[in-house]
Structure formats: C-alpha cells, structure tokens
C-alpha cells in the first residue's frame, strides 16, 4: 500500500492526525470491547516493585518522546517508517484491546502538588483497561529504534527503558504487558517496511 512520505513540511499536520487516530483507536476499542475485561494479577516480580508516584512524570514523558523523535530523525524514509509503524502498533493493540480486553486495578495515590495533579489528570483522561500489550512500551520502543539508527544511541536506550520501567513503578502495567509491548514494537517496525511504500 502506498502512503504519503512524512516530509518535514507534512510533520505537524501528520502528528495532529496521528494523535487523533491514536485517541480514536485507543478509546474506541475500550468503549466497544467485546466482553468483560480480564482482571490482571500482579506477579511476584511486579509486587517487588514499589509504587513510586513521582515516576508519573517519566510515564507521561512518552508524549514528549514521540514528537521529539519525529523531529530528531533526519531523513524522510526513517521518519515515515517511525510514524507509520506507530500507527500500525496502535491499530494492532486496539484489535487486542477490543477482542481480549484487560484491566488493572488503579492504585491509591497519595500525592500533592503538581505530581498529584498529574495523577488526577491521567485518571480523568485515560481508561483503566487496555493493558496488554502496553502501547506506552511499544511506541517508546519504536522511537528508540528510529533514534538508534540515527546515532542518538544513549537517548534511544535510556528514555524508552525509563518509560517501560515507569509503567511498572506507576502500577499502570504488569510485566507481561511490557513484554507484549516490546514485541509489538519489533513486529510493527518489521511489518511497516513490508506493508507500506512511501510516496
């Protein structure tokens, strides 16, 4: 399938459309899920990780990493591949959320100030399901792949890894979700170049 290449001139409208597509797929799959969600249980490894409310900022930094990665990637081909791989990952995850919904009990957060506000905004805007696979991990992983290919090696390793860890220390995901998200990132990166051609 042929799709528009993501040139720098197309970057801002593409990001706006991409975010709209993400919201539609993510929230829509939750609203239309085809059954009662499976309540996920925290494993012994998950339980060994403490709840660290301040890591909500690392968790939310996902929304900085995505547009920043699209800006830092220099060539149109890799920028396009990153953008469409993120869309493919979101579409695949939404299909799982729709057909096999999962849910994780939200933690009780005792945090004041800006950190408390960040948690309240997260709970007000996000859903308590759509856990497996972790889209946070998948999209951060795709950013890491693209950044690595362009020489941003330290950033490519540390930021996605910190986000993946923050999904666990905020108790928004369990380990299986993280593994699923990492595998989804690899699959979406591989599939993008085989399914799509950029014009």
KEPA-44475 format. One record per residue (C-alpha): chain; residue number from 1; x, y, z. Coordinates in pm, 1 decimal, padded with zeros to 6 digits. Layout:
<atoms>
ch | i | px | py | pz
A | NUM | X | Y | Z
...
</atoms>
This chain:
<atoms>
ch | i | px | py | pz
A | 1 | 00000.0 | 00000.0 | 00000.0
A | 2 | 00127.6 | 00346.2 | -00089.9
A | 3 | 00112.6 | 00618.4 | 00176.2
A | 4 | 00240.0 | 00978.0 | 00183.5
A | 5 | 00602.0 | 01016.4 | 00290.9
A | 6 | 00642.9 | 01216.5 | 00609.5
A | 7 | 00847.7 | 01512.8 | 00492.2
A | 8 | 00926.4 | 01794.6 | 00733.0
A | 9 | 00660.8 | 02008.0 | 00564.9
A | 10 | 00399.9 | 01742.8 | 00647.1
A | 11 | 00518.5 | 01679.7 | 01000.2
A | 12 | 00283.1 | 01899.0 | 01205.7
A | 13 | -00042.5 | 01801.4 | 01030.4
A | 14 | 00066.0 | 01436.9 | 01032.6
A | 15 | 00130.6 | 01447.6 | 01408.1
A | 16 | -00212.5 | 01603.9 | 01466.5
A | 17 | -00381.3 | 01336.1 | 01253.6
A | 18 | -00174.3 | 01063.7 | 01416.5
A | 19 | -00273.0 | 01174.2 | 01764.9
A | 20 | -00639.5 | 01188.2 | 01662.6
A | 21 | -00612.4 | 00836.0 | 01519.8
A | 22 | -00445.9 | 00716.5 | 01839.7
A | 23 | -00724.4 | 00860.1 | 02056.9
A | 24 | -00994.9 | 00714.3 | 01832.9
A | 25 | -00841.9 | 00365.9 | 01830.5
A | 26 | -00734.0 | 00360.9 | 02195.6
A | 27 | -01051.9 | 00499.9 | 02346.0
A | 28 | -01282.6 | 00345.6 | 02087.2
A | 29 | -01150.5 | -00005.5 | 02142.6
A | 30 | -01212.7 | 00035.5 | 02514.7
A | 31 | -01566.6 | 00163.1 | 02464.4
A | 32 | -01655.9 | -00114.2 | 02218.4
A | 33 | -01472.5 | -00406.1 | 02380.3
A | 34 | -01627.8 | -00742.9 | 02306.0
A | 35 | -01654.1 | -00878.1 | 02657.1
A | 36 | -01576.0 | -00824.5 | 03020.1
A | 37 | -01211.0 | -00736.1 | 03077.3
A | 38 | -00973.6 | -00986.2 | 03231.2
A | 39 | -00854.3 | -00858.5 | 03568.3
A | 40 | -00475.2 | -00876.3 | 03561.3
A | 41 | -00291.9 | -01000.3 | 03869.2
A | 42 | 00041.6 | -00863.7 | 03978.0
A | 43 | 00311.6 | -01129.9 | 03980.7
A | 44 | 00575.8 | -01164.8 | 04249.0
A | 45 | 00814.5 | -00961.6 | 04035.7
A | 46 | 00554.5 | -00689.2 | 03986.4
A | 47 | 00484.3 | -00683.1 | 04359.5
A | 48 | 00856.7 | -00639.9 | 04428.2
A | 49 | 00849.8 | -00303.6 | 04250.3
A | 50 | 00724.6 | -00025.8 | 04478.0
A | 51 | 00467.6 | 00230.7 | 04375.0
A | 52 | 00667.4 | 00547.9 | 04306.6
A | 53 | 00417.2 | 00828.4 | 04238.5
A | 54 | 00681.7 | 01072.2 | 04114.0
A | 55 | 00762.8 | 00842.1 | 03821.0
A | 56 | 00434.9 | 00955.8 | 03667.3
A | 57 | 00647.2 | 01226.2 | 03503.4
A | 58 | 00862.2 | 00965.7 | 03328.6
A | 59 | 00546.0 | 00780.1 | 03228.4
A | 60 | 00394.3 | 01096.9 | 03081.3
A | 61 | 00719.1 | 01190.3 | 02905.2
A | 62 | 00600.3 | 00948.3 | 02636.1
A | 63 | 00406.9 | 01244.0 | 02493.3
A | 64 | 00733.9 | 01435.9 | 02455.5
A | 65 | 00940.4 | 01144.3 | 02322.9
A | 66 | 00707.7 | 01074.3 | 02030.3
A | 67 | 00708.1 | 01418.6 | 01862.8
A | 68 | 01071.6 | 01479.5 | 01957.3
A | 69 | 01178.4 | 01156.3 | 01787.8
A | 70 | 00994.5 | 01252.5 | 01469.0
A | 71 | 01179.0 | 01585.9 | 01474.9
A | 72 | 01523.1 | 01440.3 | 01553.7
A | 73 | 01515.0 | 01176.3 | 01280.9
A | 74 | 01682.9 | 01343.7 | 00986.6
A | 75 | 01577.0 | 01150.1 | 00677.9
A | 76 | 01227.2 | 01122.6 | 00539.1
A | 77 | 01237.2 | 00744.1 | 00497.8
A | 78 | 01307.0 | 00668.1 | 00865.2
A | 79 | 01072.6 | 00942.5 | 00986.2
A | 80 | 00796.7 | 00795.0 | 00770.3
A | 81 | 00871.6 | 00444.0 | 00889.3
A | 82 | 00854.5 | 00554.4 | 01254.3
A | 83 | 00525.3 | 00736.9 | 01203.2
A | 84 | 00350.4 | 00453.6 | 01021.7
A | 85 | 00496.4 | 00185.6 | 01249.5
A | 86 | 00343.6 | 00372.5 | 01544.5
A | 87 | 00007.2 | 00373.7 | 01366.4
A | 88 | 00036.1 | 00001.6 | 01289.2
A | 89 | 00126.0 | -00073.3 | 01651.3
A | 90 | -00172.3 | 00130.3 | 01771.6
A | 91 | -00404.7 | -00047.2 | 01529.3
A | 92 | -00278.4 | -00391.9 | 01631.7
A | 93 | -00300.9 | -00309.8 | 02002.3
A | 94 | -00653.6 | -00171.6 | 01957.2
A | 95 | -00757.9 | -00501.2 | 01798.5
A | 96 | -00629.8 | -00685.2 | 02105.6
A | 97 | -00797.2 | -00437.3 | 02341.0
A | 98 | -01124.6 | -00487.3 | 02153.9
A | 99 | -01119.0 | -00867.5 | 02136.0
A | 100 | -00928.6 | -00954.6 | 02454.5
A | 101 | -00968.0 | -00662.8 | 02697.8
A | 102 | -00761.1 | -00647.5 | 03013.2
A | 103 | -00785.6 | -00432.0 | 03323.0
A | 104 | -00560.6 | -00347.7 | 03615.8
A | 105 | -00685.3 | -00208.1 | 03944.6
A | 106 | -00577.8 | 00152.6 | 03980.0
A | 107 | -00355.8 | 00236.2 | 04276.9
A | 108 | -00447.8 | 00472.8 | 04554.6
A | 109 | -00223.1 | 00775.7 | 04507.2
A | 110 | -00123.8 | 00998.0 | 04796.9
A | 111 | 00050.0 | 01282.5 | 04617.5
A | 112 | 00009.6 | 01657.6 | 04643.0
A | 113 | 00112.5 | 01948.0 | 04426.0
A | 114 | 00194.6 | 01904.3 | 04057.7
A | 115 | 00252.3 | 01531.2 | 04092.3
A | 116 | -00091.3 | 01484.3 | 04244.9
A | 117 | -00240.7 | 01695.6 | 03968.0
A | 118 | -00064.6 | 01483.7 | 03704.9
A | 119 | -00219.6 | 01169.7 | 03852.1
A | 120 | -00566.2 | 01323.6 | 03863.0
A | 121 | -00538.3 | 01430.8 | 03500.3
A | 122 | -00418.1 | 01085.5 | 03398.6
A | 123 | -00708.4 | 00912.0 | 03570.9
A | 124 | -00954.6 | 01163.4 | 03424.4
A | 125 | -00831.8 | 01125.6 | 03064.8
A | 126 | -00716.4 | 00762.3 | 03048.2
A | 127 | -00904.7 | 00434.3 | 03083.5
A | 128 | -00840.7 | 00164.6 | 03342.7
A | 129 | -00815.3 | -00106.0 | 03077.3
A | 130 | -00616.8 | -00155.0 | 02755.0
A | 131 | -00326.9 | -00301.9 | 02949.5
A | 132 | -00193.2 | -00578.7 | 02724.6
A | 133 | 00010.7 | -00508.3 | 02520.8
A | 134 | 00148.7 | -00186.1 | 02664.2
A | 135 | 00122.1 | 00080.8 | 02395.9
A | 136 | 00340.4 | 00301.8 | 02612.3
A | 137 | 00620.6 | 00049.1 | 02575.8
A | 138 | 00552.4 | -00023.4 | 02208.6
A | 139 | 00557.4 | 00340.0 | 02097.9
A | 140 | 00858.7 | 00425.9 | 02313.7
A | 141 | 01037.0 | 00121.5 | 02172.0
A | 142 | 00967.6 | 00232.7 | 01815.4
A | 143 | 01110.1 | 00574.4 | 01896.5
A | 144 | 01415.7 | 00402.0 | 02039.1
A | 145 | 01467.7 | 00200.0 | 01719.7
A | 146 | 01445.8 | 00509.5 | 01499.6
A | 147 | 01670.9 | 00718.4 | 01724.4
A | 148 | 01929.0 | 00439.7 | 01743.0
A | 149 | 01951.7 | 00428.3 | 01363.8
A | 150 | 02035.1 | 00799.2 | 01360.7
A | 151 | 02309.9 | 00797.9 | 01618.6
A | 152 | 02111.3 | 00904.5 | 01924.3
A | 153 | 02228.8 | 00588.1 | 02099.1
A | 154 | 02214.7 | 00697.4 | 02464.8
A | 155 | 01875.8 | 00861.2 | 02422.0
A | 156 | 01748.0 | 00560.6 | 02227.0
A | 157 | 01836.8 | 00324.0 | 02510.0
A | 158 | 01770.3 | 00521.7 | 02826.2
A | 159 | 01446.6 | 00708.8 | 02757.7
A | 160 | 01235.7 | 00416.2 | 02629.1
A | 161 | 01378.6 | 00193.7 | 02903.1
A | 162 | 01287.0 | 00453.3 | 03167.5
A | 163 | 00933.1 | 00475.3 | 03029.2
A | 164 | 00898.7 | 00096.4 | 03032.4
A | 165 | 01014.3 | 00086.0 | 03394.1
A | 166 | 00779.7 | 00372.4 | 03484.1
A | 167 | 00481.4 | 00173.3 | 03355.5
A | 168 | 00563.1 | -00070.4 | 03636.4
A | 169 | 00653.0 | 00177.3 | 03911.9
A | 170 | 00328.9 | 00368.8 | 03848.4
A | 171 | 00141.1 | 00036.4 | 03858.5
A | 172 | -00022.4 | 00110.3 | 03523.9
A | 173 | 00103.3 | -00217.6 | 03377.2
A | 174 | 00241.6 | -00554.6 | 03475.7
A | 175 | 00549.4 | -00726.6 | 03339.2
A | 176 | 00358.2 | -00925.8 | 03078.2
A | 177 | 00222.8 | -00600.5 | 02933.5
A | 178 | 00577.0 | -00465.3 | 02899.9
A | 179 | 00697.2 | -00778.4 | 02721.3
A | 180 | 00396.1 | -00765.3 | 02491.2
A | 181 | 00462.2 | -00400.2 | 02414.0
A | 182 | 00828.2 | -00465.0 | 02331.7
A | 183 | 00734.4 | -00749.1 | 02096.7
A | 184 | 00470.4 | -00530.0 | 01934.3
A | 185 | 00731.9 | -00260.6 | 01866.0
A | 186 | 00957.5 | -00510.0 | 01686.6
A | 187 | 00665.6 | -00653.0 | 01489.0
A | 188 | 00534.3 | -00309.6 | 01383.5
A | 189 | 00880.7 | -00190.8 | 01273.4
A | 190 | 00925.8 | -00508.2 | 01067.6
A | 191 | 00574.5 | -00504.0 | 00919.6
A | 192 | 00580.2 | -00136.3 | 00820.3
A | 193 | 00850.4 | -00182.7 | 00557.1
A | 194 | 00672.6 | -00486.5 | 00414.2
A | 195 | 00319.5 | -00347.5 | 00402.9
A | 196 | 00368.9 | 00018.5 | 00308.6
A | 197 | 00551.5 | 00224.2 | 00046.8
A | 198 | 00610.3 | 00596.4 | 00093.9
A | 199 | 00531.4 | 00841.9 | -00189.3
</atoms>
